[in-house]
Amino acid sequence: MLRRFLPAAVVALLAATAAPAETYGDKVKSVDVDKKTLTLPVDGKDKTFTVDDKAEIQTQVRAGKRLRLQPLKEGLKGVKAGAEVTLTTEKKDGKEVVTRIVVLAGDK
C-alpha cells in the first residue's frame, strides 16, 4: 500500500507547487525587443507582457499536411507586429511573465 501512496503523494505535491500557467492568443500589437515586452489585445484592451529571458520562442512550420514546432532563430526579434501568436505565462516573483511564445503558421 505504501508503494502506491508515496508516488501519488509526490505527484500531488508537485502539482500543488507548480505555478499556474495562463494562455493567451491573438495578433501581436507591438514588440519591444530592448524592453523585452510584447503587447496583445486581451478582453478588448491592450495588455503588455514581459518576456522572460529564458522564454521558449517557437514557430509553426508546415511539414506536408502537418505542423511542427521549431525554435525561432531570431528569438523575440523574429516576432513581428500582426503575427498570430499563443503566449504562455506564469507568475514569477508576483509578476506575470511570458515563458513561451508560439508564432502560428498562416493559412494557405
C-alpha positions as CSV (number, residue, x, y, z in Angstrom):
1,M,0.0,0.0,0.0
2,L,2.9,2.4,0.8
3,R,4.2,1.8,-2.7
4,R,1.0,3.2,-4.2
5,F,0.6,6.1,-1.7
6,L,4.1,7.5,-1.9
7,P,4.2,8.1,-5.7
8,A,0.7,9.6,-5.6
9,A,1.7,11.9,-2.7
10,V,4.8,13.1,-4.7
11,V,2.7,13.8,-7.8
12,A,0.1,15.7,-5.7
13,L,2.8,17.8,-4.0
14,L,4.4,18.7,-7.4
15,A,1.1,19.7,-8.9
16,A,0.3,21.9,-5.9
17,T,3.6,23.7,-6.1
18,A,3.6,24.3,-9.8
19,A,2.9,27.8,-10.9
20,P,-0.5,28.0,-12.7
21,A,0.0,28.9,-16.3
22,E,-2.2,31.2,-18.4
23,T,-2.5,31.1,-22.1
24,Y,-3.4,34.0,-24.4
25,G,-3.8,34.0,-28.2
26,D,-4.2,36.9,-30.6
27,K,-2.4,39.1,-33.1
28,V,0.6,41.0,-31.8
29,K,0.1,44.7,-31.5
30,S,3.7,45.6,-30.8
31,V,7.1,44.1,-29.8
32,D,9.8,46.0,-27.9
33,V,13.0,43.9,-28.1
34,D,15.0,46.2,-25.9
35,K,12.4,46.2,-23.0
36,K,11.6,42.5,-23.7
37,T,7.8,43.2,-23.9
38,L,5.0,42.1,-26.2
39,T,1.6,43.7,-26.4
40,L,-1.6,41.8,-27.3
41,P,-5.3,42.7,-27.1
42,V,-6.9,40.9,-24.1
43,D,-10.6,41.3,-23.3
44,G,-10.8,44.4,-25.6
45,K,-7.8,46.2,-24.0
46,D,-4.2,46.1,-24.9
47,K,-2.0,44.3,-22.4
48,T,1.7,44.4,-22.3
49,F,3.6,41.3,-21.2
50,T,7.2,41.0,-20.0
51,V,9.1,38.2,-21.8
52,D,11.3,36.0,-19.6
53,D,15.0,35.8,-20.5
54,K,14.6,32.0,-20.8
55,A,11.3,32.0,-22.7
56,E,10.9,29.4,-25.4
57,I,10.2,31.2,-28.7
58,Q,9.0,28.8,-31.4
59,T,7.3,29.0,-34.8
60,Q,4.9,26.5,-36.5
61,V,6.4,25.1,-39.7
62,R,4.4,23.1,-42.3
63,A,5.7,19.6,-42.9
64,G,3.4,18.3,-45.6
65,K,-0.1,18.4,-44.2
66,R,1.1,18.6,-40.6
67,L,2.5,21.4,-38.5
68,R,5.6,21.1,-36.3
69,L,7.3,23.5,-33.9
70,Q,10.9,24.7,-34.3
71,P,12.8,27.3,-32.4
72,L,12.6,30.8,-33.9
73,K,16.3,31.6,-34.8
74,E,15.9,35.4,-34.2
75,G,14.2,34.9,-30.9
76,L,12.0,37.8,-29.8
77,K,13.3,39.9,-32.8
78,G,11.5,37.3,-35.1
79,V,8.1,38.1,-33.6
80,K,6.5,40.8,-35.7
81,A,3.5,43.1,-35.1
82,G,0.5,41.5,-36.8
83,A,1.7,37.9,-36.3
84,E,-0.8,35.5,-34.7
85,V,0.7,34.1,-31.5
86,T,-0.1,32.0,-28.5
87,L,1.6,33.1,-25.2
88,T,2.0,31.0,-22.1
89,T,2.6,33.0,-18.9
90,E,3.5,32.1,-15.3
91,K,3.7,34.1,-12.1
92,K,7.3,34.8,-11.1
93,D,8.1,37.0,-8.1
94,G,4.5,38.2,-8.1
95,K,4.6,39.3,-11.8
96,E,3.0,37.6,-14.8
97,V,5.8,36.8,-17.3
98,V,5.8,35.1,-20.7
99,T,7.6,31.7,-20.6
100,R,6.6,30.5,-24.1
101,I,5.7,32.1,-27.4
102,V,4.5,30.2,-30.4
103,V,4.1,32.1,-33.7
104,L,1.3,30.4,-35.6
105,A,1.5,29.4,-39.2
106,G,-0.7,31.4,-41.6
107,D,-3.5,29.7,-43.6
108,K,-2.7,28.6,-47.1
